[in-house]
């Protein structure tokens, strides 16, 4: 059994196993926990039925930003139904933007989630994960769904997209969109809540983190009607979001109190880590939109989840294809 990168290629090519996913288990050892916890530069590759060929091609395509020297199976390889390989090596000099662009190109070319990291929070130590809600924990933008029922769906969704791409200020966009919802009956919100689609992998992610003593929270620019429901349904430790003003059984088109924007999300990460006495080095933030970037930068690890281009470019790692549980593979 070998963990040397060139040997892996020679062994699999010689035995006609180059395109066999099962070859990984035969020629790679599981990474020792001591090495996984080190601050060495590493590339984590996540996919379905990965083969030596796909790993070889992906790492060769990344040669401008990373030079591999050793390969291992991740301890969670095949544990949640994914092939996960960790390559240790040398990160090449270059601008962060060019490295992110290289990773995105290779990731899309081979349909593999790829992350280049140098030390990350430890799974088996107490930590904190703060997630965005809309298009992260759930697979919809709740405000867009409310707007569709109100007959202003196209108008609101355009503003939502602009806000998530960072093209307009979040506060301004939220007040504009919520104003369009004036007069919407509360029972329409319940209709959306009752059919809310959870993002694949969220239950696995939360349960695994909690088994390891982590706290999990939502900080959302969405609404308490949905965030508080998800807190109860998923067993979250906290949920911070915006409150829609109500008059009787109808929305007034206004937001009550302080808007949960990018700065408030970042402050939530700091406040919760302080409240639960969790080291800043054990904090993770995950989101998809531009208003998640500040809390991602505040955390030890910022994770883009099926994110907008600007988010994928600036996040520490990006999940483009995996479910939310893919975050677990980037932890040490």
C-alpha positions in Angstrom: 0.0 0.0 0.0 1.4 3.4 -1.0 0.6 7.0 -0.4 3.2 8.4 -2.8 1.6 10.3 -5.7 3.8 9.0 -8.6 3.6 5.4 -7.3 -0.2 5.6 -7.3 -0.2 6.4 -11.0 2.3 3.7 -11.9 0.5 1.0 -9.9 -3.0 1.7 -11.3 -1.9 2.1 -14.9 0.1 -1.1 -14.8 -2.8 -3.1 -13.3 -5.5 -1.5 -15.6 -7.2 0.1 -12.6 -6.7 3.6 -13.7 -10.5 4.1 -14.3 -11.7 2.0 -11.4 -13.1 3.7 -8.3 -12.3 0.6 -6.3 -8.6 1.1 -7.0 -8.4 3.9 -4.5 -9.0 1.6 -1.5 -6.4 -0.8 -2.8 -3.6 1.7 -3.3 -4.2 4.4 -0.8 -4.0 4.5 3.0 -6.2 6.6 5.2 -4.5 9.8 6.3 -3.2 9.6 9.8 -5.1 11.9 12.2 -1.9 13.7 13.3 -1.2 14.7 9.7 -4.7 15.7 9.0 -4.6 18.1 11.9 -1.3 19.7 10.7 -1.2 23.0 8.9 0.3 21.5 5.7 -1.1 22.7 2.4 -3.6 20.2 1.1 -6.1 19.8 -1.6 -9.3 17.9 -0.7 -11.1 16.3 -3.7 -14.8 15.2 -3.3 -16.9 13.4 -5.8 -18.8 10.3 -6.8 -16.8 7.2 -7.6 -13.5 9.1 -8.1 -10.8 7.1 -9.9 -7.0 7.4 -10.0 -7.4 8.9 -13.5 -9.8 11.7 -12.4 -7.5 12.5 -9.4 -4.4 12.5 -11.7 -6.0 14.8 -14.3 -7.5 17.2 -11.7 -4.2 17.6 -9.8 -2.2 18.0 -13.0 -4.6 20.7 -14.1 -3.9 22.5 -10.7 -0.2 22.5 -11.1 0.0 26.3 -11.4 -1.3 26.6 -7.8 -0.5 23.3 -6.1 2.2 20.6 -6.4 1.1 17.3 -4.8 3.6 15.0 -3.1 1.4 12.5 -1.3 -2.1 11.1 -1.5 -4.4 9.6 1.2 -8.0 8.6 1.6 -9.9 11.0 3.9 -11.1 9.3 7.1 -14.7 9.9 5.9 -14.0 8.4 2.5 -17.2 6.5 1.4 -18.6 7.1 4.9 -21.4 9.4 3.6 -21.4 8.0 0.0 -18.7 10.2 -1.4 -15.1 9.5 -2.6 -12.8 11.8 -0.7 -9.1 12.1 -1.3 -6.6 14.4 0.4 -3.4 15.4 -1.4 -0.6 17.0 0.6 2.0 19.2 -1.1 3.2 22.7 -1.8 0.9 25.7 -2.5 2.4 27.7 -5.3 2.9 31.5 -5.1 0.2 33.5 -6.7 -2.7 35.9 -6.2 -5.7 34.4 -4.3 -8.0 35.4 -7.1 -6.0 33.4 -9.7 -5.8 30.4 -7.4 -9.6 30.5 -6.9 -10.1 30.8 -10.6 -7.9 27.8 -11.3 -9.8 25.7 -8.7 -13.2 26.7 -10.1 -12.1 25.8 -13.6 -10.8 22.4 -12.6 -13.7 21.7 -10.3 -16.2 22.4 -13.1 -14.2 20.5 -15.7 -14.2 17.3 -13.7 -17.4 17.8 -11.7 -15.4 17.5 -8.4 -15.5 19.7 -5.4 -12.0 20.9 -4.6 -10.6 22.9 -1.7 -7.1 24.1 -1.1 -6.5 24.8 2.6 -3.7 25.3 5.1 -5.1 24.3 8.5 -8.8 24.2 9.3 -11.0 23.8 12.3 -11.0 20.4 13.9 -14.1 18.2 13.7 -13.5 16.5 17.1 -13.1 19.7 19.0 -16.0 22.0 20.1 -16.8 24.4 17.3 -19.5 26.7 15.9 -21.1 26.6 12.4 -23.2 29.6 11.4 -25.2 29.2 8.2 -27.2 31.4 5.9 -30.8 30.0 5.5 -32.2 30.8 2.0 -30.4 28.9 -0.8 -28.1 27.3 1.8 -30.0 25.4 4.5 -33.1 25.4 2.3 -33.2 25.2 -1.5 -35.4 28.3 -2.0 -35.4 32.1 -1.4 -38.5 32.4 0.9 -39.2 36.0 -0.1 -39.3 35.1 -3.8 -41.8 32.3 -3.0 -44.0 34.7 -1.0 -43.8 37.2 -3.9 -44.9 34.5 -6.4 -48.1 33.9 -4.4 -48.6 37.7 -4.3 -48.3 38.0 -8.0 -45.0 40.0 -7.9 -42.6 37.1 -8.2 -40.6 38.3 -11.2 -40.2 41.8 -9.8 -38.9 40.6 -6.4 -36.7 37.8 -7.7 -34.7 40.2 -9.9 -33.9 42.3 -6.9 -33.0 39.2 -4.8 -30.5 38.1 -7.5 -28.9 41.6 -7.6 -28.6 41.6 -3.9 -27.0 38.1 -3.7 -24.5 39.1 -6.4 -23.6 42.2 -4.3 -24.8 44.6 -7.0 -27.1 46.6 -4.6 -27.0 47.2 -0.8 -28.8 44.5 1.1 -30.8 46.8 3.4 -32.1 48.7 0.5 -33.0 45.6 -1.4 -34.8 44.0 1.6 -37.0 47.0 2.3 -37.9 47.3 -1.4 -38.8 43.6 -1.7 -40.7 43.5 1.6 -42.8 46.5 0.6 -44.0 44.5 -2.4 -45.5 42.0 0.0 -48.0 44.4 1.7 -51.3 42.7 2.1 -50.1 39.1 1.7 -52.1 36.8 4.1 -50.1 34.9 6.7 -51.6 31.6 5.6 -49.7 31.9 2.4 -46.4 31.9 4.4 -47.6 28.7 6.1 -48.2 27.1 2.7 -44.5 27.8 1.8 -43.2 26.7 5.2 -45.1 23.4 5.0 -43.4 22.5 1.7 -40.0 24.0 2.4 -37.2 22.0 0.6 -34.2 21.3 2.8 -30.8 21.3 1.1 -29.4 17.7 0.6 -26.9 16.8 3.3 -28.1 19.3 5.9 -29.3 16.7 8.4 -26.1 14.7 8.1 -24.0 17.8 8.6 -25.9 18.9 11.7 -26.0 15.5 13.3 -22.3 14.8 12.8 -21.3 18.2 14.1 -23.5 17.8 17.2 -22.1 14.4 17.8 -18.7 16.1 18.1 -19.8 18.8 20.4 -20.4 21.6 17.9 -23.0 24.4 18.1 -25.0 25.1 14.9 -26.9 28.3 14.1 -28.6 30.2 11.3 -28.0 33.9 10.7 -30.3 34.9 7.9 -31.5 37.9 6.0 -34.7 36.0 5.6 -37.6 35.8 8.1 -38.2 34.5 11.6 -41.4 32.8 10.4 -39.2 30.3 8.5 -35.9 30.5 10.5 -37.6 29.8 13.9 -39.4 26.8 12.3 -36.2 25.4 11.0 -34.5 25.9 14.4 -37.1 23.6 15.9 -37.2 21.1 13.1 -33.5 20.7 12.7 -32.5 21.1 16.4 -30.4 24.2 15.8 -28.9 26.0 18.8 -29.8 29.6 17.6 -31.6 31.4 14.7 -31.2 35.1 14.0 -33.3 36.6 11.2 -35.7 39.5 10.2 -39.2 39.9 11.5 -42.0 40.8 9.2 -44.5 43.3 10.6 -48.1 42.0 10.7 -51.5 43.7 11.0 -54.1 41.1 11.9 -53.5 38.3 9.4 -51.8 40.4 6.8 -48.2 41.5 6.1 -47.8 45.3 6.3 -44.8 45.4 3.9 -42.4 46.4 6.6 -39.6 44.9 8.7 -39.6 45.2 12.5 -36.3 46.3 14.2 -32.7 46.0 13.0 -32.2 44.4 9.6 -30.0 41.3 9.7 -27.5 42.2 7.0 -23.9 41.2 6.4 -22.5 43.1 9.4 -25.1 41.6 11.8 -24.4 38.1 10.5 -20.7 38.6 11.2 -21.5 40.0 14.7 -23.6 36.9 15.3 -20.6 34.6 14.7 -18.6 36.6 17.2 -21.4 36.8 19.8 -22.3 33.1 19.7 -18.7 32.0 19.8 -18.2 34.2 22.9 -21.5 33.1 24.4 -20.5 29.4 24.1 -16.8 29.9 24.8 -15.7 28.6 21.5 -12.3 29.5 20.1 -12.4 31.8 17.0 -10.1 29.2 15.4 -13.1 26.7 15.6 -15.7 28.8 13.8 -17.1 28.2 10.3 -19.6 30.2 8.3 -21.4 29.0 5.2 -23.5 30.8 2.7 -24.3 31.5 -0.9 -24.7 35.2 -1.3 -22.6 38.4 -1.2 -24.2 39.3 2.2 -22.5 36.2 3.6 -19.0 37.3 2.8 -18.4 39.3 5.9 -19.3 36.5 8.3 -17.3 34.1 6.2 -14.3 36.4 6.5 -14.9 36.7 10.2 -14.8 32.9 10.7 -11.8 30.6 10.7 -13.2 28.8 7.6 -15.6 30.4 5.1 -17.5 28.0 2.9 -19.5 28.9 -0.2 -22.5 26.6 -0.7 -23.6 26.5 -4.4 -22.7 30.2 -4.2 -22.8 33.1 -6.5 -19.6 33.7 -8.5 -18.3 36.5 -6.2 -18.8 34.2 -3.2 -17.0 31.2 -4.8 -14.1 33.5 -5.6 -13.7 34.9 -2.1 -14.6 31.9 0.1 -11.9 29.7 1.6 -13.5 26.7 0.0 -16.6 26.2 -2.2 -19.1 23.4 -2.5 -20.4 23.4 -6.1 -21.8 19.9 -6.4 -21.8 18.2 -3.0 -24.6 18.4 -0.4 -24.0 20.5 2.8 -22.3 17.5 4.5 -19.4 18.2 2.1 -18.3 20.8 4.6 -17.2 17.9 6.9 -14.5 16.8 4.5 -12.7 20.2 4.9 -12.4 19.9 8.7 -9.3 18.5 10.2 
